[in-house]
Amino acid sequence: MVLDLVVIGTAITLGPLHNSAFILLLTSRRGVRLGLAFLLSWLANLIAVIACVVLLTGGQPPARDSTPSTAVLDAKLALGLALVLYGAYRYHRPPRPHSPPRWTTRIDDASAITAAGLAWLLQPWALVGAGAATAVDADLSTLASWLALTGYCLLGTLSLVVMEMYVVWAPAVASARLNALRAWLEQHQEQLIVTLSLLFGLWLTARSIAELVA
């Protein structure tokens, strides 16, 4: 479970879409406040999903080879295949000119509530679902499971925390460098989405099949 959560948390934090949007918020007129609202909403979403899973399981993993255990593996397999198919679709579709979303033109007038809602919309829900399915195996009677779930939520938020702290500590330098990073992310957005979808989709599919066969 720990390795799975580390890989999924890494995939979540590397997503180009939410990182680009977060940089836009950070470099706006009320950047630190809007960035904090986005970050807290993002983290709260991850925690809420894990909390729902723990409430459903009672903090006890289902028995191996039981119907619930097999259903969870089937769900993870379906999510892995969905990511692979999505990556293949994005790879084969005709290239489209990049145009920033309309909301980016009103970023300076955005409220903290808008920033928080944007975090919810941009969360990679397929990966979050995979993390939730993995958290089913958490045994909350052990410290290791608590640390694994906490680490997963923090890892999935790591890129946002680093950028927020960078802007607080060195606002002038951070603004220029983060804007350069955003330009690079937007320029390579399609390749990044395809690569991340295929890599983590194949990994999730392989892991699920291996566990089902075993």
C-alpha positions in Angstrom: 0.0 0.0 0.0 2.8 2.4 0.9 4.5 2.2 -2.5 1.2 2.6 -4.3 0.3 5.7 -2.3 3.8 7.2 -3.0 3.5 6.7 -6.7 -0.1 8.0 -6.9 0.7 11.0 -4.7 3.7 11.8 -7.0 1.5 11.6 -10.0 -1.0 13.9 -8.5 1.5 16.6 -7.5 3.2 16.6 -10.9 0.0 17.4 -12.9 0.6 20.3 -15.3 -2.9 21.7 -15.3 -3.3 22.5 -11.6 0.3 23.7 -11.3 -0.2 26.2 -14.1 -3.4 27.5 -12.6 -1.8 27.7 -9.2 1.1 29.8 -10.6 -1.4 32.2 -12.2 -3.1 32.6 -8.9 0.2 33.1 -7.0 1.5 35.8 -9.4 -1.8 37.7 -9.4 -2.5 40.9 -7.3 -3.5 38.9 -4.2 -1.4 35.9 -5.0 -0.4 34.7 -1.6 -4.0 34.7 -0.3 -5.5 33.1 -3.4 -2.7 30.5 -3.5 -3.3 29.6 0.1 -7.1 29.2 -0.5 -6.3 26.9 -3.5 -3.7 24.9 -1.5 -6.0 24.4 1.5 -8.9 23.4 -0.7 -6.7 20.9 -2.6 -5.4 19.3 0.6 -8.9 19.3 2.1 -10.2 17.4 -0.9 -7.6 14.7 -0.6 -8.2 14.4 3.1 -12.0 14.3 2.7 -11.8 11.4 0.1 -9.5 9.4 2.4 -11.7 10.1 5.4 -14.8 8.8 3.5 -12.9 5.6 2.7 -11.8 5.1 6.3 -15.4 5.6 7.5 -16.6 3.0 5.0 -14.0 0.4 6.0 -14.0 1.2 9.6 -10.2 1.4 9.4 -9.9 -2.3 8.7 -8.9 -3.6 5.3 -11.1 -6.2 3.7 -10.0 -9.8 3.8 -7.7 -10.9 1.0 -9.5 -12.6 -2.0 -12.9 -11.5 -0.6 -15.6 -9.9 -2.7 -14.9 -6.3 -1.5 -11.1 -6.8 -2.0 -11.6 -8.0 -5.5 -14.0 -5.2 -6.3 -11.4 -2.6 -5.2 -8.8 -4.2 -7.4 -11.2 -4.2 -10.3 -11.9 -0.5 -9.7 -8.1 0.2 -9.7 -7.7 -1.8 -12.9 -10.6 0.2 -14.6 -9.0 3.5 -13.5 -5.6 2.4 -14.9 -7.1 1.4 -18.2 -9.0 4.7 -18.3 -5.8 6.6 -17.9 -4.0 4.6 -20.6 -6.9 5.1 -23.0 -7.1 8.8 -22.2 -3.3 9.2 -22.8 -3.6 7.3 -26.1 -6.5 9.5 -27.1 -4.6 12.7 -26.3 -1.6 11.4 -28.2 -3.5 10.6 -31.4 -5.9 13.6 -31.5 -5.0 16.4 -33.9 -2.9 19.2 -32.4 -4.9 22.2 -31.2 -3.7 25.8 -30.7 -3.3 26.6 -27.0 -5.7 29.2 -25.7 -5.8 30.0 -22.0 -9.2 29.5 -20.2 -11.4 32.6 -20.0 -11.1 32.8 -16.2 -7.4 33.7 -16.5 -8.3 37.1 -17.8 -10.2 37.8 -14.5 -7.6 36.4 -12.2 -6.9 39.7 -10.4 -10.6 39.9 -9.4 -10.8 36.3 -8.2 -12.0 35.7 -4.7 -10.6 33.1 -2.2 -13.8 31.1 -2.8 -13.2 31.0 -6.5 -9.6 29.8 -5.9 -10.8 27.1 -3.6 -13.4 26.0 -6.1 -10.8 25.9 -8.9 -8.7 23.5 -6.8 -11.7 21.2 -6.6 -12.3 21.4 -10.4 -8.7 20.8 -11.3 -8.1 17.8 -9.0 -7.1 14.7 -11.1 -10.1 12.7 -9.9 -9.0 9.4 -11.6 -5.8 9.5 -9.6 -7.6 10.6 -6.5 -9.9 7.6 -7.0 -6.9 5.3 -7.3 -5.6 6.7 -4.1 -8.9 6.1 -2.4 -9.0 2.5 -3.7 -5.5 2.0 -2.3 -6.5 3.5 1.1 -9.1 0.7 1.5 -6.1 -1.5 2.5 -5.2 0.9 5.4 -5.3 -0.7 8.9 -5.7 2.2 11.2 -4.7 0.2 14.2 -1.1 0.6 13.0 1.0 3.7 13.0 2.4 2.8 9.6 -1.0 3.2 7.9 -1.6 6.6 9.6 1.8 7.8 8.4 1.2 6.4 4.9 -2.2 8.2 4.5 -0.8 11.4 5.9 2.3 11.2 3.7 0.1 10.6 0.6 -2.1 13.7 1.2 1.0 15.8 1.8 2.9 14.4 -1.2 -0.1 15.1 -3.4 0.1 18.8 -2.3 3.9 19.1 -2.3 4.3 21.2 -5.4 1.7 23.7 -4.2 3.4 24.0 -0.8 6.8 24.6 -2.3 5.6 27.3 -4.7 3.5 29.0 -2.0 6.5 29.1 0.4 8.8 30.4 -2.4 6.5 33.3 -3.1 6.3 34.2 0.6 10.0 34.1 1.1 11.2 35.7 -2.2 8.3 37.3 -4.0 10.2 39.3 -6.6 12.5 36.4 -7.7 9.7 33.8 -7.4 7.3 35.7 -9.6 9.7 35.7 -12.6 10.8 32.1 -12.2 7.3 30.8 -11.6 6.0 32.6 -14.7 8.9 31.0 -16.7 7.9 27.6 -15.3 4.2 28.3 -16.2 5.2 29.2 -19.8 7.2 25.9 -20.0 4.3 23.9 -18.6 1.9 25.4 -21.1 4.3 24.8 -24.0 4.7 21.2 -23.1 1.2 20.6 -21.5 0.1 18.0 -24.1 3.2 16.0 -23.9 3.1 16.0 -20.1 -0.5 14.9 -19.9 0.1 12.1 -22.4 3.3 10.9 -20.6 1.8 11.0 -17.1 -1.4 9.4 -18.2 0.3 6.5 -19.9 3.1 6.0 -17.3 0.8 6.0 -14.3 -2.0 4.3 -16.1 0.2 1.4 -17.2 1.7 1.1 -13.7 -1.7 1.0 -12.1 -3.0 -1.5 -14.6 0.0 -3.8 -14.1 -0.2 -3.6 -10.3 -3.9 -4.4 -10.3 -3.5 -7.4 -12.7 -0.6 -8.7 -10.7 -2.6 -8.5 -7.4 -5.7 -10.1 -9.1 -3.7 -13.0 -10.4 -1.8 -13.5 -7.2 
